[in-house]
Amino acid sequence: MNALKKLSDLAGKYMAVLSLAVALVALLSPHAFTWAAPHITLLLGVVMFGMGLTLKLSDFREVFRRPKDVFAGFLFQFTVMPLVAFALAKLFQLPAELAVGVILVGTCPGGTSSNVMTYLAKGDVALSVSMTMVSTVAAPLMTPLLTWWLAGTWVSVSFWSMFLSICKVVLLPIVLGLIVHQLFGDKVTAFNDVLPLVSVTAIALIIGAVVGGNAAKIMTSGLLVCLVVILHNMCGYGLGFLGAKLFGMDAAKRNAVAIEVGMQNSGLAVTLAAAHFSPAAAIPGAIFSVWHNFSGSIVANLMANHMRKTSALKKSPAE
């Protein structure tokens, strides 16, 4: 068990590197992950079930204890990223399938690794967890609605089929995980240390399946999609931070909101793209999965350094 815990810690710490390595292997050897392609929905369900296992009913009390902060985060989550995605798709005149993929990333809830990045950034972890929970629970309604509104410019979008898909691959596994945690308590908590290994493995396989299945298209349009994904992600961090500052939040809360807004559940975007649109529409989500973990680590370190310097400056006059 200790060996698995150490391996799980390494997987969580080097998730960005692992994701990049898998993407490169899939790009150079597209058939390496073809076996995983039919199981993308199941793999995302495993990730969401793991998220549910880490939650307790008491975690939801935090939402009601600080509704203003959580509402602000919810507002930024479902306005900044969808609208920036739409603007970038228009600005770069993306083909329909890629435009839909970028918008799907923007309309999805917060990413599952945002809580870890917030911790590394010395941000408000409780706020980050609350934002992730609320945006994920709201996703069956908000994601199809916003996708229908924004992506409908390019393609036909079925609200109800997307709604049912998100309930099946996101909400149901989370609720099951929460129930299992409530029923078995400490026995489940003992396995929480290895959950990052399971989640990282599942996400890496999703990336491999999507990149491998679209290797030729990535080689031709990959640079453009990468640029759009990077701009989308960085706008999320910047506008999330600015929005939190306008709401009068302190530094720890600003860090949490910025990371939560900038990091998306791109695994869900990939799953929805593959199920409801086209394999190529899953490319932006796969690239985002690799990039946001890499950028999140850098942003978290920069934020943590700034917090340390600010704390030192506040202490120095007294000393």
CORNOR-V703045 format. One record per backbone hydrogen bond with DSSP energy under -1.0 kcal/mol. CO is the residue of the C=O (numbers start at 1). NH is the residue of the N-H. Records with the same first field share a line. If there is no record, write none. Layout:
BEGIN
CO: NH / NH
END
This chain:
BEGIN
1: 5
2: 6
3: 7
4: 8
5: 9
6: 10
7: 11
8: 12
9: 13
10: 14
14: 18
15: 19
16: 20
17: 21
18: 22
19: 23
20: 24
21: 25
22: 26
23: 27
24: 28
25: 29
29: 32
33: 36
36: 39
37: 40
39: 43
40: 44
41: 45
42: 46
43: 47
44: 48
45: 49
46: 50
47: 51
48: 52
49: 53
52: 55
56: 59
57: 60
61: 65
62: 66
66: 70
67: 71
68: 72
69: 73
70: 74
71: 75
72: 76
73: 77
74: 78
76: 79 / 80
79: 83
80: 84
81: 85
82: 86
83: 87
84: 88
85: 89
86: 90
87: 91
88: 92
89: 94
95: 99
96: 100
97: 101
98: 102
99: 103
100: 104
101: 105
102: 106
103: 107
109: 265
111: 114
113: 117
114: 118
115: 119
116: 120
117: 121
118: 123
119: 122
123: 125
124: 128
125: 129
126: 130
127: 131
128: 132
129: 133
130: 134
131: 135
132: 136
133: 137
134: 138
138: 141 / 142
139: 143
141: 145
142: 146
143: 147
144: 148
145: 149
146: 150
147: 151
150: 153
151: 154 / 155
158: 162
159: 163
160: 164
161: 165
162: 166
163: 167
164: 168
165: 169
166: 170 / 171
167: 172
170: 174
171: 175
172: 176
173: 177
174: 178
175: 179
176: 180
177: 181
178: 182
179: 183
180: 184
181: 185
184: 187
185: 188 / 189
186: 190
188: 191
189: 192
191: 194
194: 198
195: 199
196: 200
197: 201
198: 202
199: 203
200: 204
201: 205
202: 206
203: 207
204: 208
205: 209
206: 210
207: 211
208: 212
209: 213
214: 218
215: 219
216: 220
217: 221
218: 222
221: 225
222: 226
223: 227
224: 228
225: 229
226: 230
227: 231
228: 232
229: 233
230: 234
231: 235
232: 236
233: 237
234: 238
235: 239
236: 240
237: 241
238: 242
239: 243
240: 244
241: 245
242: 246
243: 247
244: 249
245: 248
250: 254
251: 255
252: 124 / 256
253: 257
254: 258
255: 259
256: 260
257: 261
258: 262
259: 263
263: 111
264: 266
265: 269
266: 270
267: 271
268: 272
269: 273
270: 274
271: 275
272: 276
273: 277
279: 282
280: 283
282: 286
283: 287
284: 288
285: 289
286: 290
287: 291
288: 292
290: 294
291: 295
292: 296
293: 297
294: 298
295: 299
296: 300
297: 301
298: 302
299: 303
300: 304
301: 305
302: 306
303: 307
304: 308
305: 309
306: 310
307: 311
308: 312
309: 313
310: 314
311: 315
312: 316
315: 319
END
